[in-house]
Every structure is written in structure tokens, then in C-alpha cells.
Amino acid sequence: MAHLGGLPLLYQPGERWLYHTAYDVLGVLIARASGQTFEAFLRERLFEPLGMTDTGFAVPADRLDRLPPSYLSDGLGGLAVHDDPRASRWGGDIPFEAGGGALVSTIDDYHAFYRMLLRKGRHDGGRVLSRPSIELMTMDHLTPAQKAGAEMFFGDTRGWGFGVGITVRRDDLAAPGSFGWTGGTGTIAAVDPQEGLIGILMTQRLMDSPAPPPVFSDFWTLAHAAIDD
């Protein structure tokens, strides 16, 4: 944070939206305010209440056999290994518990988290967040001027809440009011509150560009086509 604070600002606070870095800072602030490590805070307040037993900043040695490799394009029409479980970035000691995207998880755990969001902060054992907090998190807080320069993230159909992307106009992936995020490592997850639908797709291939791959839109097309009420 000292090094980060010494850098000149790209924009004045509130002038533009910038991806990622603020959440790394938030993780540090949470740790300092709580007097715990960031992971201990998350485990106590979120993971344990929701039963997310396979989520953390590192994979224990006795579970590494469950971690698959991830791949990226080699530029020649094939694939190269991006993360090998035998020498994974999620194995061993983790130098920094980054709030911007360093957790490793499973579909079941991620589903538990999204189910809590769909239920407005409630879970089977009680509540981890208030209904107004969830509603505030899942609405678009950005003005058109703040989105300028971030078209690769938002296009003309998306906005940003507190840690989640918000669909403001229907597109190939989601209906208005849906929220979630598409991860560069090849994952997509979203909640459609109107349909009571949660969709999670985890692939092992990193995205080649900011534009979602066809498999993502195919996934959501099939998910919505399966709705029968």
C-alpha cells in the first residue's frame, strides 16, 4: 500500500472506474480493521457460515490432487499449460492474500455464495448480510462518464455494483437485473433474480480476449431455454 500510495493517480477519485486494484487495498484494510488475516476474516464471516469448505487462498497439500491444470492459447491453435497443479500458484505459501481475485474454490462452494446473494443475504443457518446491503451491492452505481474508457468490461449493457457486474440492458449473456462476473481464467457466474436462476460455468481455459467465448453465451442460452414454469 505504501508503494501504491506513492504512485500518481490516473484519475481523481470518483472520476473514472478502474478494475481490480481497489479490492486488493480493501483486503488489507479489512485485515487491519479486524485484527485478523484477510483469510481468517473471510472464513469466520463468510466461508464457515455458508459451508464453503473448499475455498481459500491456497489449496492444502492433501487436496492438490483435486486441482486441475489450467490452459491458455499457445498462439498456434493449441494450448499451453498456464497453471500446473504440481507447481501451482495456489499451492504452498501465499505471499499476499489479494482481495482482487486470488481465491481458489469449487462450483459447490461458489454456488453456496451465489445462493446467499440470490436469497438477499440469507442462508440455511441464518443471515450473513442484510437485505438492503445485498440490494445496494447489486445495483449499478456508475455514471456514463465513470464508465468511459472501460468499454471492454461494460459495453453498452453492463454496469458495476459493489464487487459484481450488473446487467442494465439485455445482452447475449444475461437479462436486466442479473449480476455476477466473468473471470479471465475462464469462468462465468451470475444470478438472474427475476427467474430465481443461478448459473456457474468453470472451464480450464483462460479467455483469449475481453469478449466472452461462444461457450459462455451458449451456456446461458441453454440455461434460459431450460426454464419451464
N, C-alpha and C positions, 0 to 999 in steps of 0.2 A: 504493500500500500504506500510505503514511503517513496519508492521509485515511481509508482503510478501517479502519486500526487505531485511529483516533480515535473511531469510532462505537461506541455501546453494543451489547453482544451481545443478540441476540434470545433466545438460549438459551445455557446453559452448554455447553462442548464435550462432545460425545457424548450430549447430552440429546435433541436432535431432528436430523432430516435436513433440510438446506436445499439447494436446487438451485443449481447453476451457479457461484456466486461463488468457491468454493474452488479451482476449476480455473483461474480467471484468476490467482489467487495462486500456484498451483503452477507456472504458466508462467513467472512472474517468478523464482521460486526456482530452477527448472531453469536459466534463463539465468544467474543469478548463480553457481550452483554449478559450472556447466560452463565459464563464461567465454566463452560464445558467445551470439549471439542465440537466442531460442527456436526460430525457424525453422531456423537453421543446425544446431542440435542435432537437431531432428526430421528434417531432410534427411539428415544424416550417419548417424543411428542407425536411422532407420525408412524414410523415403521412398526413398532410393537403394538400400538392400538389397532392398526389395520391388519396385523398378521403378515407383514411384509418381511418374511424371514430370510429371503434371498437377495436383499437389496443392501448395498453398501458401496464404499469407495474402493474396496478390494475384495477379491474372491479368496476365501480361505483355501489353504493348500489341499485340504481333503475334498474340496468341491471343484477344483480346477478341471477335473475330467468332464464336468458338465458344461464347460465354457467352449463354445465352438470358435473356430477361426473366423475372422472377417477378411473380406477381399476388396480390392479396388481394381479398376481397369488398368491394364498394362500399356494402353495406348496402341496396341497392335491387334485388338479384337479378342484378347484373352484376359485372364485375371491374374493378379499378383496378390500374395498374402499381405494384408495390412496389419493384422494383429494375430500372432501365433500364441495359442494358449500355453505353450511350453516356455514362452518368454513374454508373457502378456503384460501390458501396462497396468492391468488390473490384478496382477499377482505380486506378492511381496509387499514391501514397504511403499506407502504412497507419500510423496513429498509434500503434497498440498491437497487438502480437501476442498476442491473447487466447486463453488455453488453454480457455476455456469454450465456444468454438464459433465461431471466426472463420475457419476454414479453408474453402477452396473446392476442390472436387475433381470427379472424374468417376466414373461407375459402374465403369469398368475399374479405376481406382486403388482405389476403395473395396472392390471385390471382392478385390483383392490383399491388402488389410489384413485383411478378414474371413477370407480363406483361411488366412492365417497364424494367426489365432485358432483356427480350426477344427482346424488341424494342431498345436495346442499349442505355438505359438511358432516352428515351423519354416517355412522357405520353400525355394524351389528352390536357393538358393545357400548355405543353412546355417541358422542359428538367430538370431533377434533377442531372444527371451525364453525363459526356461526353462519346462519343463512345469509345475513347481509354481507358478510365477508366474502362468501363464495360469489354472490351476485356482483359485488364490486370487482372481484378478480376477473370475472368472465364477461366484462363489457369493454368495448373499445374506448380507450382513453386518449387516442391520438387525433390531432387535427390534421388536415391535409398538408399543412406546412411542415408539421413534425415528421410526416411520412416521406417527405421529399428526399430523394436520394436512396431510399430503401425499397424501391420498386421490386427488386429481386426477391424480397421477402413477402411483400403485400400485394403486388399487382394493383388492381382496382377493386378487389373483392375482400381484402383482409385488413384487420386492424390488430391492436395489441392491448391486452389487459394487464394483469399483474402476473407475468410469467407464462402466459398462454396466448397463442394467436386466436383471433376472433374472426369468424366469417360474417361479414356485413352484407354481402350480396352472393347469391348462389353461384357456385363455380363447379368444376368437374369433380371436386373432392367433397364438398360439404354444402349444407343448407344454411341460410342465415340463422344466426344464433348459436351455431356449433362452435366449439372451441377445442383446442388441442395444439399439437405441434408436429412438424415433420423434421426428423433428425438427419443430419448429414451422413451418419453411419448406416443409413438405410432403414429407418423406422418411421412409422407414422401412427399416431393415435389421436382420437378425437371423441368428443361426446356430442351427440345430437339430442338436446333436451326435449325438443318437440316430439321426437319419436321414442324417447327413452332408450336410445341406442348408444352403445359404446363399441367402437371399432379399434382394434390394435393389430398392426402388422409389423413384424420384426423380420427383416431379411439380413443376410450376411454380407451384402454388397454395399459399399459406400456409394452415395449418389455421385453421378458424373457432372452434374450441373445444378444450379438452383431450381431448375424446372423439375417437378416430381416425375419419376419414371412412369411409363404407362401402367406398370403393375399396380401402382398406388391408386390411380383412377379406376382401373379395372376392379380392384378390391372394393372400393366404395360403391361402384355401380352395382356389383353383385350383392353387397350388403343391403343397400336400399331396395333392390329388386326382391329380396327375400322377405321384406316386411309384409305381413299378412294380418290384417285386423278388420 
